[in-house]
Amino acid sequence: MLLTPRVGPRACSESRTQPGTGSRPHSRTRPRVLRHRKAALLASAVSVCLLAATGPAEPLGIGDRLYPDLGNPGYDVASYDLSFTYPGTNDKPLQAVTSIDAWTTADLDRINLDFTHGTVQSVEVDGRPAAFASAGEDLVVTPDHGIAEGSWTRITVKHTSDPVYAKDQDGGWVRTSDGLVMANQADAAHQVFPCNDHPSDKAMFTFHITAPNGYTAVANGLPAGADRVGRATTWTYRTQHPMATELAQVSIGRSAVLHREGPHGLPMRDVVPSSDAKALEPWLAKTPGQIAWLESKVGTFPFETYGVLMAQASTGFELETQTLSLFEKNLFTEPAYPKWYIESVMVHELSHQWFGDSVSPATWSDVWLNEGHATWYEQLYAEETAHRPMEKRMKAAYSASDRWREAGGPPARPKVPAPGQKIGIFRPSVYDGAALVLYALRQKIGRPAFERLERIWVLEHRDSTATTADFVQLASAVSGRDLSGFLKDWLYGEKTPPMPGHPEWKQLSPTGTAGPEAPRSAR
């Protein structure tokens, strides 16, 4: 996720760095209206039918430090099969069916799924009707028989998926001028479909999207057919690599799908408003070269396809949905944004296909591994193609790092988001603050070792999840030295350590003046 600056009449009074200064903004400027919050929460609860539960349904979670209610214990999802029927207007619920194939990791009398913002009509477990109830933002399913550990099970939920709430939420369905797209990071996929909504449980996905003729539907992965029956068409897409729920993408709109070829014959498709296809083509044509540039840094593109989705919507961010990154169309049409800046934003989301999508965070506290790396390659691209020195931006980040850590926590231990602000973990400390950690590491171990580390990291953890501890361990192995103490200070310290090779770099005091010189002992 990359937060978008606002310019001109859309800018708010909050101070932020504007394009052209070499820095990207780090905090969203779109305040959320919280009036009638209790009524809204009640209205958004899942409608359920309670059929004979043996006791009160309770929400569960896997205990993620930042989102403790996300995810559910007792099973591992292998695949999702999602069917959505779009009614032809984005202010009415979609009819939907979600089928989940999972492997149980414990004996289960009940199965908790993360789900809200829809009406559940029926649930089946292994083809047999099951009782169900809501509990917080969980759908609690009670099958008519217990499920033993080590069993395959299929849960099928017939439900609605409601975009009406999109205007008041940080994610889920996003209403565009001509349809819908998804933005599920970090705590919002379950606002669209029942799931185990945590990146530690990646799975394969199949999408079936039915829409009136005249609309185009596109989703993650490769197309597997488009069947027209009467006045509607059903589009099918399948992923060829596992995916976290927060990276799911479905676009429904009056769109053009533009095809091209990337490096090594990689099939590419871009999704843009039909009326803007010609004007946006110069930007879209840049992506194959950007992929080739990133492959030269970290290795072969990790997925079966890639493309850019330009939405006519105001989100406040860009998003690395797997194989089809989401962008506001305005990013490419707003004249205040310099060309080099727009390209660096494109590279930021593209970098996430390796860092965050292929290699996903095991917990949300590991999000710095996503955003720090994407910011790193965004900056490196701007340095190599637009002569925007990375060292200049890193020096500016260093001067602000202590303030970022105080406000948002150190890079690998972000502060818990405030109530009602689910994307509140996306603060400066996990963007430029985390890229600063990578810069310090490169200064410490040298460029050749750092570049080997990056390639090995994405190869070793491809299609999987990884932790901060995994990164520290690999960095130590590649460099041939114990970096645990060095990286612990950089990743978890309340204060920013001295920068190796730059003892003259200083923190700014709260008044904006340089603070005391950092100790010269660190290298």
Secondary structure, 3 states (H helix, E strand, C coil): CEECCCCHHHCCCCCCCCCCCCCCCCCCCCCCCCCCHHHHHHHCCCECCCCCCCCCCCCCCCCCCCCCCCCCCCEEEEEEEEEEECCCCCCCCEEEEEEEEEEECCCECCEEEECCCCEEEEEEECCEECEEEEECCEEEEECCCCECCCCEEEEEEEEEECHHHHHHCCCEEEECCCCEEEECCCCCHHHCCCECCCCCCCEEEEEEEEEECCCEEEECCEEEEEEEECCEEEEEEECCCCECHHHCCEEEECEEEEEEECHHHCEEEEEEEHHHHHHHHHHHCCHHHHHHHHHHHHCCCCCCCECEEEECCCCCEEECCCCCEEEECHHHHCCCCCHHHHHHHHHHHHHHCCECCCEEECCHHHHHHHHHHHHHHHHHHHHHHHCCCHHHHHHHHHHHHHHHHHHHCCCCCCCCCCCCCCCCCCCHHHCHHHHHHHHHHHHHHCHHHHHHHHHHHHHHCCCEEECHHHHHHHHHHHHCCCCHHHHHHHHHCCCCCCCCCCCCCCCECCCCCECCCCCCCCC
